[in-house]
């Protein structure tokens, strides 16, 4: 009976650990990170054209957008120029830098401020695009339809 009790206690202790082992579901991201979600939404509203470019870029290059967020968090004092020098030739990112630099820098500030939420969102391939399409679509789809 003691062995059974010990096994039961061990199993109960491991359940919370197992629950945290899987990546957070995208559907839960907004609920689990309300402040980060609100501030990302504010960024989308302030920079709808840039947001569209970021969402598109994440949809086509999720590994690169994840690397951008990870790099941003791991280099808290470096600006976007340093990133661009280290990542030359990234298709799409050069256009974001050229036309939407203030928005890109604001996005970097958001990722640094909410690093845990940003990493969780980017742990899903296309997570940023998903957020744009599901959480913030009203802020950029209607006012700024995609160019043909």
N, C-alpha and C positions, 0 to 999 in steps of 0.2 A: 504494500500500500504506500509506503514511503517513496518508493521509486516512481510510482504513478503520480504522486503529488509533486515530486520534483520535476517530472517531465511536463506536467500541466503548467507549473510555474514557469519553466523555461519557455514553453510554447507561448504563454501569455506575454512574456517579456519580449519575444521575438516578433510578435505581430506588428507592433508599431515600427520596428526597424524595417520590416518587409514593406510596409506601407510607404515608407520614404524612399525605398530603393528605386521605384519606378519614376520616370519623369512625370512631372505634374501635367495633367491633361490641359490642353489649350482652353477647353470650356471653363476650367476652374481658375485660369490665370487671373482674370479680371477680379474675381471674388477674393482670391488669395493675396492680391497685390493692388488694393483699391487706390492708394495714393499714386503709385507708379502708373496705373492704368489711366487715372484722371489726368495726370501730367502728360502722358503720351498723347492722350486725346486733345489736350490743350495745344501741344506741339503740332498735331495734325491740323487743327483749326487755324493756327498761326501761319502754317507753311503748307497749304494743301497741294501745291504743285510739286514741292520737294517731297512731300509724303508719298505722292503717287509714284515718283521716281524711286524712292526707297522701297516701296512695296513691290513695284515691278522688278527691281534689282534683286530683292530677296526671293521673289518667285522664280527668277531665272538662275540666280547664283546663291542659293541658300548657304552653301559652305563658305562663300566669301563674305556674305553679310554677317554670318556668325563670327568669322575671324575678325571682322571689323569691330564688332562689339567686344569681343574678348580682348583684342589689342587695346581698344579704348579704355577698358577697365584696368588692364595691366600696365598702362602707361598714363597714369593720371595727370601728369604735367605736360605731356607732349600734345602738340596741336595737330590739326588735320594735315598740315604740310609734311610733318615727319612721317605720318602714316602713308601719305601719297608717295613720298620718296622711297619708302621701303616696299611699296606695292605697286610699282610701275606697270602700266599695261593692263590694268583691270578694266575690262570692258564695262561701260556703263557708269563706273565710279568717277571717271574723268569728267563726264557731263554733269554729274551731281556736284562735283567740286567747282566746276567752271560757272555753273548757273545758280547753284543753291548753297553756296558756302556758309552763309549765316545759319541756314536751317541745319546743315550738316554739323556745324559746331554746336548748335543747340541740342541736336540729337545726342551728340557725344556727352554733353553735360548731363542730359537725362540718364544715359546709360551709366555714367559714373555715379550719379546720385542714387540711382536705384539698381545697383549692380546685381543684386540677387534676382530681382524681378526680370531684369534684362537678360541675364544668363538663362533663366528658366524659360523665358519666351523664345530665345534663340536656340534652346536645346531641341526644339522641334524644327525639323526642316521646313522652311517656309513659314515659320511662326509669325514673323513680322507681317508678311503678306496676309496671313489668316486674320491677324488682329485688324489690319486695315480693312479687309473685306467684311469682317463680322462685327467689329466693335466700333469702328470709326467711319464706316462707309458714307454716312450722311454728311460727314465733314469734308469729303473730297470728291466723291463720285458725281454728285449732282452739279456742283458749281464748276467743276473742272473735268468735263468728260474727256476720256482718252482721245488723243490725237490719232488720226488715221494714218 
